Amino acid sequence: MVTRHFKVHVIQTHGTEDTLEVLKNRKVDLVTVNRKLDRDYTDGLDVIRQIKSDPDTHAVPVMLVSNYEEHQQTATETGAVPGFGKLALTDPATRSLLEPFLGDA
């Protein structure tokens, strides 16, 4: 969905350490984090906390991908921007959420 609607290059990471490494070494316009990571089922909220607590990465916008409103709320309280759920991937509202970060990319 993202590459179909925006001119972006997607970098996929698989855990907290490699995510932080990428963020410290590359310019990233937006990070999307699954609620549970596929590879090891790490809690995505923990990844967001790590990104937001690191002085080198705290300014990067982060968005949680989760259908659960309570997790979205926790993510925004942790410093993430409002995210979306996987069920809303094709919803025009999701594109509107991404536009401010990826529209000029």
N, CA, C and O atoms as a GROMACS GRO file, in nm:
protein
  420
    1MET      N    1   0.082  -0.119   0.000
    1MET     CA    2   0.000   0.000   0.000
    1MET      C    3   0.087   0.126   0.000
    1MET      O    4   0.061   0.219  -0.076
    2VAL      N    5   0.188   0.128   0.083
    2VAL     CA    6   0.271   0.248   0.096
    2VAL      C    7   0.344   0.278  -0.035
    2VAL      O    8   0.343   0.392  -0.081
    3THR      N    9   0.406   0.178  -0.094
    3THR     CA   10   0.482   0.202  -0.217
    3THR      C   11   0.391   0.227  -0.337
    3THR      O   12   0.436   0.280  -0.438
    4ARG      N   13   0.267   0.189  -0.327
    4ARG     CA   14   0.172   0.212  -0.436
    4ARG      C   15   0.124   0.357  -0.437
    4ARG      O   16   0.095   0.413  -0.543
    5HIS      N   17   0.115   0.419  -0.319
    5HIS     CA   18   0.059   0.554  -0.308
    5HIS      C   19   0.163   0.664  -0.285
    5HIS      O   20   0.133   0.782  -0.303
    6PHE      N   21   0.283   0.626  -0.244
    6PHE     CA   22   0.386   0.724  -0.213
    6PHE      C   23   0.517   0.683  -0.280
    6PHE      O   24   0.544   0.565  -0.299
    7LYS      N   25   0.596   0.783  -0.315
    7LYS     CA   26   0.727   0.756  -0.372
    7LYS      C   27   0.826   0.739  -0.257
    7LYS      O   28   0.888   0.836  -0.213
    8VAL      N   29   0.838   0.616  -0.209
    8VAL     CA   30   0.919   0.588  -0.091
    8VAL      C   31   1.003   0.463  -0.113
    8VAL      O   32   0.976   0.381  -0.201
    9HIS      N   33   1.104   0.451  -0.031
    9HIS     CA   34   1.185   0.330  -0.023
    9HIS      C   35   1.160   0.272   0.116
    9HIS      O   36   1.181   0.340   0.216
   10VAL      N   37   1.116   0.148   0.123
   10VAL     CA   38   1.085   0.084   0.250
   10VAL      C   39   1.206   0.005   0.297
   10VAL      O   40   1.264  -0.074   0.222
   11ILE      N   41   1.244   0.027   0.423
   11ILE     CA   42   1.352  -0.049   0.487
   11ILE      C   43   1.286  -0.136   0.593
   11ILE      O   44   1.222  -0.084   0.684
   12GLN      N   45   1.302  -0.266   0.582
   12GLN     CA   46   1.241  -0.355   0.680
   12GLN      C   47   1.346  -0.397   0.782
   12GLN      O   48   1.456  -0.438   0.746
   13THR      N   49   1.309  -0.386   0.910
   13THR     CA   50   1.395  -0.435   1.017
   13THR      C   51   1.316  -0.541   1.094
   13THR      O   52   1.195  -0.557   1.074
   14HIS      N   53   1.385  -0.612   1.183
   14HIS     CA   54   1.320  -0.726   1.248
   14HIS      C   55   1.327  -0.724   1.399
   14HIS      O   56   1.281  -0.817   1.464
   15GLY      N   57   1.384  -0.620   1.457
   15GLY     CA   58   1.394  -0.613   1.602
   15GLY      C   59   1.438  -0.476   1.646
   15GLY      O   60   1.466  -0.388   1.565
   16THR      N   61   1.443  -0.458   1.776
   16THR     CA   62   1.476  -0.328   1.832
   16THR      C   63   1.616  -0.283   1.793
   16THR      O   64   1.635  -0.169   1.751
   17GLU      N   65   1.714  -0.373   1.806
   17GLU     CA   66   1.853  -0.333   1.780
   17GLU      C   67   1.876  -0.290   1.636
   17GLU      O   68   1.935  -0.186   1.610
   18ASP      N   69   1.828  -0.371   1.541
   18ASP     CA   70   1.852  -0.333   1.402
   18ASP      C   71   1.770  -0.211   1.362
   18ASP      O   72   1.812  -0.135   1.275
   19THR      N   73   1.655  -0.191   1.425
   19THR     CA   74   1.577  -0.070   1.398
   19THR      C   75   1.653   0.053   1.446
   19THR      O   76   1.665   0.151   1.372
   20LEU      N   77   1.704   0.049   1.567
   20LEU     CA   78   1.781   0.162   1.620
   20LEU      C   79   1.905   0.188   1.536
   20LEU      O   80   1.942   0.303   1.512
   21GLU      N   81   1.970   0.082   1.490
   21GLU     CA   82   2.089   0.097   1.406
   21GLU      C   83   2.055   0.170   1.276
   21GLU      O   84   2.128   0.260   1.235
   22VAL      N   85   1.947   0.130   1.212
   22VAL     CA   86   1.906   0.197   1.088
   22VAL      C   87   1.873   0.343   1.116
   22VAL      O   88   1.915   0.432   1.041
   23LEU      N   89   1.799   0.369   1.222
   23LEU     CA   90   1.758   0.507   1.252
   23LEU      C   91   1.877   0.597   1.283
   23LEU      O   92   1.872   0.717   1.257
   24LYS      N   93   1.982   0.541   1.339
   24LYS     CA   94   2.100   0.620   1.371
   24LYS      C   95   2.189   0.645   1.250
   24LYS      O   96   2.274   0.735   1.252
   25ASN      N   97   2.171   0.566   1.144
   25ASN     CA   98   2.260   0.575   1.029
   25ASN      C   99   2.195   0.617   0.898
   25ASN      O  100   2.265   0.637   0.799
   26ARG      N  101   2.064   0.630   0.896
   26ARG     CA  102   1.993   0.666   0.773
   26ARG      C  103   1.887   0.770   0.805
   26ARG      O  104   1.838   0.778   0.918
   27LYS      N  105   1.852   0.850   0.706
   27LYS     CA  106   1.741   0.944   0.722
   27LYS      C  107   1.612   0.866   0.698
   27LYS      O  108   1.593   0.807   0.592
   28VAL      N  109   1.526   0.868   0.797
   28VAL     CA  110   1.399   0.795   0.789
   28VAL      C  111   1.287   0.894   0.815
   28VAL      O  112   1.291   0.968   0.914
   29ASP      N  113   1.186   0.896   0.728
   29ASP     CA  114   1.074   0.989   0.742
   29ASP      C  115   0.967   0.939   0.837
   29ASP      O  116   0.898   1.019   0.900
   30LEU      N  117   0.952   0.808   0.848
   30LEU     CA  118   0.847   0.749   0.933
   30LEU      C  119   0.883   0.605   0.962
   30LEU      O  120   0.931   0.532   0.874
   31VAL      N  121   0.857   0.563   1.086
   31VAL     CA  122   0.872   0.423   1.124
   31VAL      C  123   0.733   0.369   1.154
   31VAL      O  124   0.658   0.429   1.232
   32THR      N  125   0.697   0.257   1.094
   32THR     CA  126   0.574   0.187   1.131
   32THR      C  127   0.616   0.060   1.205
   32THR      O  128   0.705  -0.012   1.161
   33VAL      N  129   0.549   0.035   1.317
   33VAL     CA  130   0.584  -0.078   1.402
   33VAL      C  131   0.459  -0.163   1.424
   33VAL      O  132   0.356  -0.113   1.468
   34ASN      N  133   0.470  -0.292   1.394
   34ASN     CA  134   0.360  -0.384   1.425
   34ASN      C  135   0.344  -0.396   1.576
   34ASN      O  136   0.439  -0.380   1.651
   35ARG      N  137   0.223  -0.426   1.618
   35ARG     CA  138   0.196  -0.446   1.761
   35ARG      C  139   0.282  -0.559   1.816
   35ARG      O  140   0.336  -0.548   1.926
   36LYS      N  141   0.295  -0.666   1.741
   36LYS     CA  142   0.385  -0.777   1.775
   36LYS      C  143   0.473  -0.803   1.653
   36LYS      O  144   0.422  -0.820   1.542
   37LEU      N  145   0.604  -0.805   1.673
   37LEU     CA  146   0.695  -0.828   1.562
   37LEU      C  147   0.687  -0.973   1.515
   37LEU      O  148   0.676  -1.065   1.596
   38ASP      N  149   0.692  -0.991   1.385
   38ASP     CA  150   0.675  -1.124   1.326
   38ASP      C  151   0.785  -1.222   1.366
   38ASP      O  152   0.757  -1.339   1.395
   39ARG      N  153   0.908  -1.177   1.367
   39ARG     CA  154   1.020  -1.270   1.386
   39ARG      C  155   1.024  -1.331   1.526
   39ARG      O  156   1.036  -1.453   1.539
   40ASP      N  157   1.014  -1.248   1.630
   40ASP     CA  158   1.028  -1.302   1.766
   40ASP      C  159   0.915  -1.260   1.859
   40ASP      O  160   0.923  -1.282   1.980
   41TYR      N  161   0.812  -1.202   1.804
   41TYR     CA  162   0.694  -1.160   1.879
   41TYR      C  163   0.725  -1.053   1.985
   41TYR      O  164   0.654  -1.042   2.085
   42THR      N  165   0.831  -0.976   1.962
   42THR     CA  166   0.862  -0.862   2.049
   42THR      C  167   0.744  -0.767   2.050
   42THR      O  168   0.677  -0.748   1.948
   43ASP      N  169   0.717  -0.708   2.164
   43ASP     CA  170   0.608  -0.612   2.177
   43ASP      C  171   0.646  -0.483   2.105
   43ASP      O  172   0.746  -0.420   2.138
   44GLY      N  173   0.567  -0.445   2.006
   44GLY     CA  174   0.594  -0.323   1.930
   44GLY      C  175   0.595  -0.198   2.015
   44GLY      O  176   0.666  -0.102   1.984
   45LEU      N  177   0.516  -0.198   2.123
   45LEU     CA  178   0.516  -0.083   2.213
   45LEU      C  179   0.652  -0.067   2.280
   45LEU      O  180   0.696   0.045   2.306
   46ASP      N  181   0.720  -0.179   2.308
   46ASP     CA  182   0.855  -0.171   2.365
   46ASP      C  183   0.953  -0.112   2.263
   46ASP      O  184   1.042  -0.036   2.300
   47VAL      N  185   0.937  -0.147   2.137
   47VAL     CA  186   1.022  -0.090   2.032
   47VAL      C  187   1.001   0.061   2.026
   47VAL      O  188   1.098   0.137   2.016
   48ILE      N  189   0.876   0.104   2.031
   48ILE     CA  190   0.846   0.248   2.029
   48ILE      C  191   0.909   0.317   2.149
   48ILE      O  192   0.967   0.425   2.135
   49ARG      N  193   0.897   0.257   2.267
   49ARG     CA  194   0.958   0.316   2.387
   49ARG      C  195   1.109   0.333   2.370
   49ARG      O  196   1.165   0.435   2.408
   50GLN      N  197   1.174   0.231   2.312
   50GLN     CA  198   1.319   0.239   2.291
   50GLN      C  199   1.355   0.351   2.193
   50GLN      O  200   1.449   0.427   2.216
   51ILE      N  201   1.280   0.360   2.084
   51ILE     CA  202   1.306   0.465   1.985
   51ILE      C  203   1.289   0.602   2.048
   51ILE      O  204   1.372   0.691   2.029
   52LYS      N  205   1.182   0.620   2.123
   52LYS     CA  206   1.149   0.751   2.181
   52LYS      C  207   1.238   0.787   2.299
   52LYS      O  208   1.250   0.904   2.333
   53SER      N  209   1.301   0.688   2.363
   53SER     CA  210   1.387   0.718   2.477
   53SER      C  211   1.533   0.739   2.438
   53SER      O  212   1.613   0.784   2.520
   54ASP      N  213   1.568   0.709   2.315
   54ASP     CA  214   1.706   0.725   2.268
   54ASP      C  215   1.723   0.866   2.213
   54ASP      O  216   1.651   0.906   2.121
   55PRO      N  217   1.818   0.944   2.266
   55PRO     CA  218   1.837   1.081   2.219
   55PRO      C  219   1.869   1.092   2.070
   55PRO      O  220   1.841   1.195   2.009
   56ASP      N  221   1.926   0.987   2.011
   56ASP     CA  222   1.961   0.991   1.869
   56ASP      C  223   1.842   0.961   1.778
   56ASP      O  224   1.848   0.988   1.658
   57THR      N  225   1.734   0.905   1.833
   57THR     CA  226   1.622   0.862   1.748
   57THR      C  227   1.487   0.917   1.792
   57THR      O  228   1.388   0.895   1.723
   58HIS      N  229   1.481   0.985   1.902
   58HIS     CA  230   1.351   1.025   1.958
   58HIS      C  231   1.269   1.117   1.868
   58HIS      O  232   1.147   1.121   1.880
   59ALA      N  233   1.334   1.189   1.778
   59ALA     CA  234   1.261   1.284   1.693
   59ALA      C  235   1.197   1.219   1.570
   59ALA      O  236   1.115   1.282   1.502
   60VAL      N  237   1.231   1.095   1.540
   60VAL     CA  238   1.176   1.026   1.423
   60VAL      C  239   1.029   0.991   1.452
   60VAL      O  240   1.000   0.931   1.556
   61PRO      N  241   0.937   1.026   1.362
   61PRO     CA  242   0.797   0.989   1.383
   61PRO      C  243   0.779   0.837   1.377
   61PRO      O  244   0.835   0.770   1.290
   62VAL      N  245   0.701   0.786   1.471
   62VAL     CA  246   0.674   0.642   1.479
   62VAL      C  247   0.524   0.621   1.485
   62VAL      O  248   0.452   0.696   1.552
   63MET      N  249   0.476   0.521   1.413
   63MET     CA  250   0.333   0.491   1.405
   63MET      C  251   0.313   0.342   1.436
   63MET      O  252   0.381   0.257   1.380
   64LEU      N  253   0.220   0.312   1.526
   64LEU     CA  254   0.188   0.173   1.557
   64LEU      C  255   0.087   0.119   1.457
   64LEU      O  256  -0.009   0.187   1.421
   65VAL      N  257   0.109  -0.005   1.413
   65VAL     CA  258   0.013  -0.074   1.327
   65VAL      C  259  -0.058  -0.176   1.416
   65VAL      O  260  -0.004  -0.282   1.448
   66SER      N  261  -0.181  -0.142   1.453
   66SER     CA  262  -0.262  -0.229   1.539
   66SER      C  263  -0.408  -0.193   1.525
   66SER      O  264  -0.443  -0.075   1.515
   67ASN      N  265  -0.494  -0.294   1.524
   67ASN     CA  266  -0.638  -0.271   1.519
   67ASN      C  267  -0.696  -0.237   1.656
   67ASN      O  268  -0.813  -0.199   1.665
   68TYR      N  269  -0.617  -0.250   1.761
   68TYR     CA  270  -0.668  -0.232   1.897
   68TYR      C  271  -0.648  -0.089   1.945
   68TYR      O  272  -0.535  -0.041   1.957
   69GLU      N  273  -0.759  -0.022   1.973
   69GLU     CA  274  -0.756   0.119   2.014
   69GLU      C  275  -0.674   0.141   2.141
   69GLU      O  276  -0.604   0.242   2.152
   70GLU      N  277  -0.683   0.048   2.236
   70GLU     CA  278  -0.608   0.066   2.361
   70GLU      C  279  -0.457   0.066   2.336
   70GLU      O  280  -0.383   0.136   2.405
   71HIS      N  281  -0.412  -0.011   2.240
   71HIS     CA  282  -0.269  -0.012   2.206
   71HIS      C  283  -0.230   0.114   2.130
   71HIS      O  284  -0.121   0.167   2.148
   72GLN      N  285  -0.320   0.162   2.045
   72GLN     CA  286  -0.296   0.289   1.976
   72GLN      C  287  -0.282   0.402   2.078
   72GLN      O  288  -0.195   0.488   2.066
   73GLN      N  289  -0.369   0.401   2.179
   73GLN     CA  290  -0.364   0.505   2.282
   73GLN      C  291  -0.232   0.498   2.359
   73GLN      O  292  -0.169   0.601   2.383
   74THR      N  293  -0.192   0.378   2.398
   74THR     CA  294  -0.064   0.363   2.469
   74THR      C  295   0.052   0.412   2.382
   74THR      O  296   0.144   0.477   2.432
   75ALA      N  297   0.047   0.379   2.255
   75ALA     CA  298   0.155   0.422   2.164
   75ALA      C  299   0.164   0.574   2.157
   75ALA      O  300   0.273   0.629   2.164
   76THR      N  301   0.050   0.642   2.144
   76THR     CA  302   0.055   0.789   2.137
   76THR      C  303   0.098   0.848   2.270
   76THR      O  304   0.166   0.951   2.272
   77GLU      N  305   0.060   0.786   2.380
   77GLU     CA  306   0.106   0.833   2.511
   77GLU      C  307   0.256   0.815   2.526
   77GLU      O  308   0.320   0.888   2.602
   78THR      N  309   0.313   0.721   2.453
   78THR     CA  310   0.457   0.694   2.456
   78THR      C  311   0.535   0.785   2.363
   78THR      O  312   0.658   0.791   2.369
   79GLY      N  313   0.464   0.857   2.276
   79GLY     CA  314   0.530   0.950   2.186
   79GLY      C  315   0.509   0.922   2.039
   79GLY      O  316   0.559   0.996   1.954
   80ALA      N  317   0.435   0.815   2.007
   80ALA     CA  318   0.407   0.784   1.867
   80ALA      C  319   0.300   0.878   1.813
   80ALA      O  320   0.223   0.937   1.889
   81VAL      N  321   0.296   0.892   1.682
   81VAL     CA  322   0.187   0.964   1.616
   81VAL      C  323   0.073   0.865   1.597
   81VAL      O  324   0.096   0.744   1.597
   82PRO      N  325  -0.051   0.914   1.580
   82PRO     CA  326  -0.164   0.822   1.563
   82PRO      C  327  -0.142   0.726   1.446
   82PRO      O  328  -0.104   0.768   1.336
   83GLY      N  329  -0.166   0.597   1.472
   83GLY     CA  330  -0.144   0.495   1.372
   83GLY      C  331  -0.273   0.437   1.316
   83GLY      O  332  -0.378   0.501   1.321
   84PHE      N  333  -0.264   0.317   1.264
   84PHE     CA  334  -0.377   0.252   1.198
   84PHE      C  335  -0.366   0.102   1.218
   84PHE      O  336  -0.262   0.051   1.260
   85GLY      N  337  -0.474   0.032   1.188
   85GLY     CA  338  -0.475  -0.113   1.198
   85GLY      C  339  -0.458  -0.179   1.063
   85GLY      O  340  -0.481  -0.116   0.959
   86LYS      N  341  -0.419  -0.304   1.064
   86LYS     CA  342  -0.402  -0.378   0.938
   86LYS      C  343  -0.533  -0.389   0.861
   86LYS      O  344  -0.533  -0.396   0.738
   87LEU      N  345  -0.644  -0.391   0.933
   87LEU     CA  346  -0.774  -0.399   0.865
   87LEU      C  347  -0.804  -0.271   0.787
   87LEU      O  348  -0.891  -0.271   0.700
   88ALA      N  349  -0.733  -0.163   0.818
   88ALA     CA  350  -0.757  -0.034   0.752
   88ALA      C  351  -0.650   0.000   0.648
   88ALA      O  352  -0.641   0.115   0.604
   89LEU      N  353  -0.571  -0.097   0.608
   89LEU     CA  354  -0.462  -0.069   0.513
   89LEU      C  355  -0.509  -0.003   0.385
   89LEU      O  356  -0.439   0.084   0.332
   90THR      N  357  -0.624  -0.041   0.334
   90THR     CA  358  -0.672   0.016   0.208
   90THR      C  359  -0.769   0.131   0.228
   90THR      O  360  -0.824   0.184   0.131
   91ASP      N  361  -0.791   0.169   0.351
   91ASP     CA  362  -0.885   0.277   0.383
   91ASP      C  363  -0.822   0.413   0.347
   91ASP      O  364  -0.706   0.436   0.378
   92PRO      N  365  -0.897   0.502   0.282
   92PRO     CA  366  -0.844   0.635   0.250
   92PRO      C  367  -0.797   0.712   0.374
   92PRO      O  368  -0.708   0.797   0.364
   93ALA      N  369  -0.856   0.685   0.489
   93ALA     CA  370  -0.813   0.753   0.612
   93ALA      C  371  -0.670   0.716   0.649
   93ALA      O  372  -0.596   0.798   0.703
   94THR      N  373  -0.630   0.594   0.619
   94THR     CA  374  -0.492   0.551   0.646
   94THR      C  375  -0.395   0.628   0.557
   94THR      O  376  -0.289   0.672   0.603
   95ARG      N  377  -0.431   0.643   0.433
   95ARG     CA  378  -0.347   0.722   0.342
   95ARG      C  379  -0.334   0.865   0.393
   95ARG      O  380  -0.227   0.924   0.385
   96SER      N  381  -0.442   0.920   0.447
   96SER     CA  382  -0.438   1.056   0.503
   96SER      C  383  -0.347   1.064   0.624
   96SER      O  384  -0.281   1.166   0.644
   97LEU      N  385  -0.341   0.958   0.705
   97LEU     CA  386  -0.250   0.956   0.820
   97LEU      C  387  -0.104   0.956   0.774
   97LEU      O  388  -0.019   1.019   0.837
   98LEU      N  389  -0.076   0.886   0.665
   98LEU     CA  390   0.061   0.874   0.616
   98LEU      C  391   0.108   0.995   0.536
   98LEU      O  392   0.227   1.025   0.533
   99GLU      N  393   0.016   1.064   0.474
   99GLU     CA  394   0.046   1.176   0.384
   99GLU      C  395   0.141   1.281   0.444
   99GLU      O  396   0.235   1.322   0.376
  100PRO      N  397   0.119   1.326   0.568
  100PRO     CA  398   0.209   1.430   0.621
  100PRO      C  399   0.356   1.386   0.631
  100PRO      O  400   0.446   1.470   0.627
  101PHE      N  401   0.379   1.256   0.643
  101PHE     CA  402   0.515   1.206   0.660
  101PHE      C  403   0.576   1.158   0.529
  101PHE      O  404   0.698   1.166   0.510
  102LEU      N  405   0.493   1.109   0.438
  102LEU     CA  406   0.543   1.046   0.315
  102LEU      C  407   0.504   1.118   0.188
  102LEU      O  408   0.550   1.082   0.079
  103GLY      N  409   0.420   1.218   0.198
  103GLY     CA  410   0.368   1.286   0.080
  103GLY      C  411   0.473   1.352  -0.006
  103GLY      O  412   0.458   1.355  -0.128
  104ASP      N  413   0.578   1.405   0.054
  104ASP     CA  414   0.684   1.471  -0.022
  104ASP      C  415   0.807   1.384  -0.037
  104ASP      O  416   0.910   1.428  -0.088
  105ALA      N  417   0.796   1.260   0.008
  105ALA     CA  418   0.913   1.170   0.007
  105ALA      C  419   0.951   1.133  -0.135
  105ALA      O  420   1.047   1.058  -0.155
   0.00000   0.00000   0.00000
